[in-house]
Amino acid sequence: MNQYQSKLEGKEMDFLCDAFLSLETREECYRFFDDICTITEIKALEQRLIVAKMLKEKKTYLEIAGSTGASTATISRVNRCLNYGSDGYKIILSRLEEQEKEKEKEAPSEE
């Protein structure tokens, strides 16, 4: 049994989570995000995930800000979440890293 209790938890949030989990393809994700969020909201989410990835790769705040355009406040917030948050970024980044490794294994080697 999962013992994690989110401060966001509720019927409405469960409905939103179930909606995300029902998406099966990248195209479905694009369509859903296009309908549910503004471009600014999507770009903010996109930026935070890239910032988290770069922080995990031990990039400096200066490198991250230069590459992503994120403010130091945003970088600091993401860093705080990575270190003291609910592990959401860690779960996603770990899974994406595993997927990338699997793709590399499946790709034909060019010798």
N, C-alpha and C positions, 0 to 999 in steps of 0.2 A: 504494500500500500504506500502510495506517495505521501510523504509527510510535509511536503512543501505547501505552504499556504500563502497565496499571493494577496497583496493589498488590493489588487484589481479584481479578484474573484467575485463572480456573480453570474446570474442567469444570462444577462446581456453579453458579458464578456465571454462566457461559454459559447454563446451563439456565434460571436465573432471568431473565436478560435476554431470552432467547428467549420465555419466558412473557409478559413485559411486551409485547414487540414483536408477539405474536400477538393481543393484544386489539384489537378493531376499533371498539367503541362505548363511549360513556361508561357505559352500563349495565353492560357487561362489566367495565369498570374498577371500578365500585362493587362488583359481585359478587365479583371477585377480591380486592380490598383487604379487603372484609368478611370473607372466608374466611382470608386469609393474615396479616392484622395485627390487633392489638388496636386499640380506639378510641384509646387513648393514643398508640400508635405512629403511627397515621394522622394524628392531630392534630399531633404533633410534626413530621412531614414537611410537612404543610399549612402549619404556622406558619413553618417555615424557608423555604419557597418564597415565601410572602408577604413575609417579612423581606427576602429577596433582591430581590424586585421593588421594595420600598420603598427599599432602599439604592440600587438602580439609579436610582430617581427622585430621589435626593439628599435623602431625608427624614433628619431627625436621629434619633439613638438614642432621644431622649426621645419624639419623635412615634411612632416604631416601637413602642417599649415600651408606650406608651399605647394604641395602636391594636390591637396583637396580643397583648399580655400577655407577650411574650417577655422573658426576662431579658437584661441587658446582656451576659452571657457568651454566650448564644445569638446575639445580634446580632453580637457581636464575632467569633464563630466563622464565621458566615455571611459577614461582611465579609472575613475573612481568605481564605475560599474563593473569593470573588468576585475578590479581588485577586491571590492567589497559588496558587489551587487548580488543578484539572484542567479548568476551563472548562465544567463540567457545567451550572452555573446559567446561565452566559452563553448556552450553546447553547439551552437550554429557553426562557429569557426572550426571546431573539431570535426564535425560532420562534413563540412565542405572540404576540409583538408583530406579526409578519408576518401571522399568521392574523387578528388583530384588524383590521389595515389592510385585508385582503381582504374581511372581513365588511362594513366600512364602505363600501367601493367598491360592493359588491353590493347593499347596502340601498337601497331607493328613497328618494330625497331628498324631504323634506317642505317643499315651497315653497308 
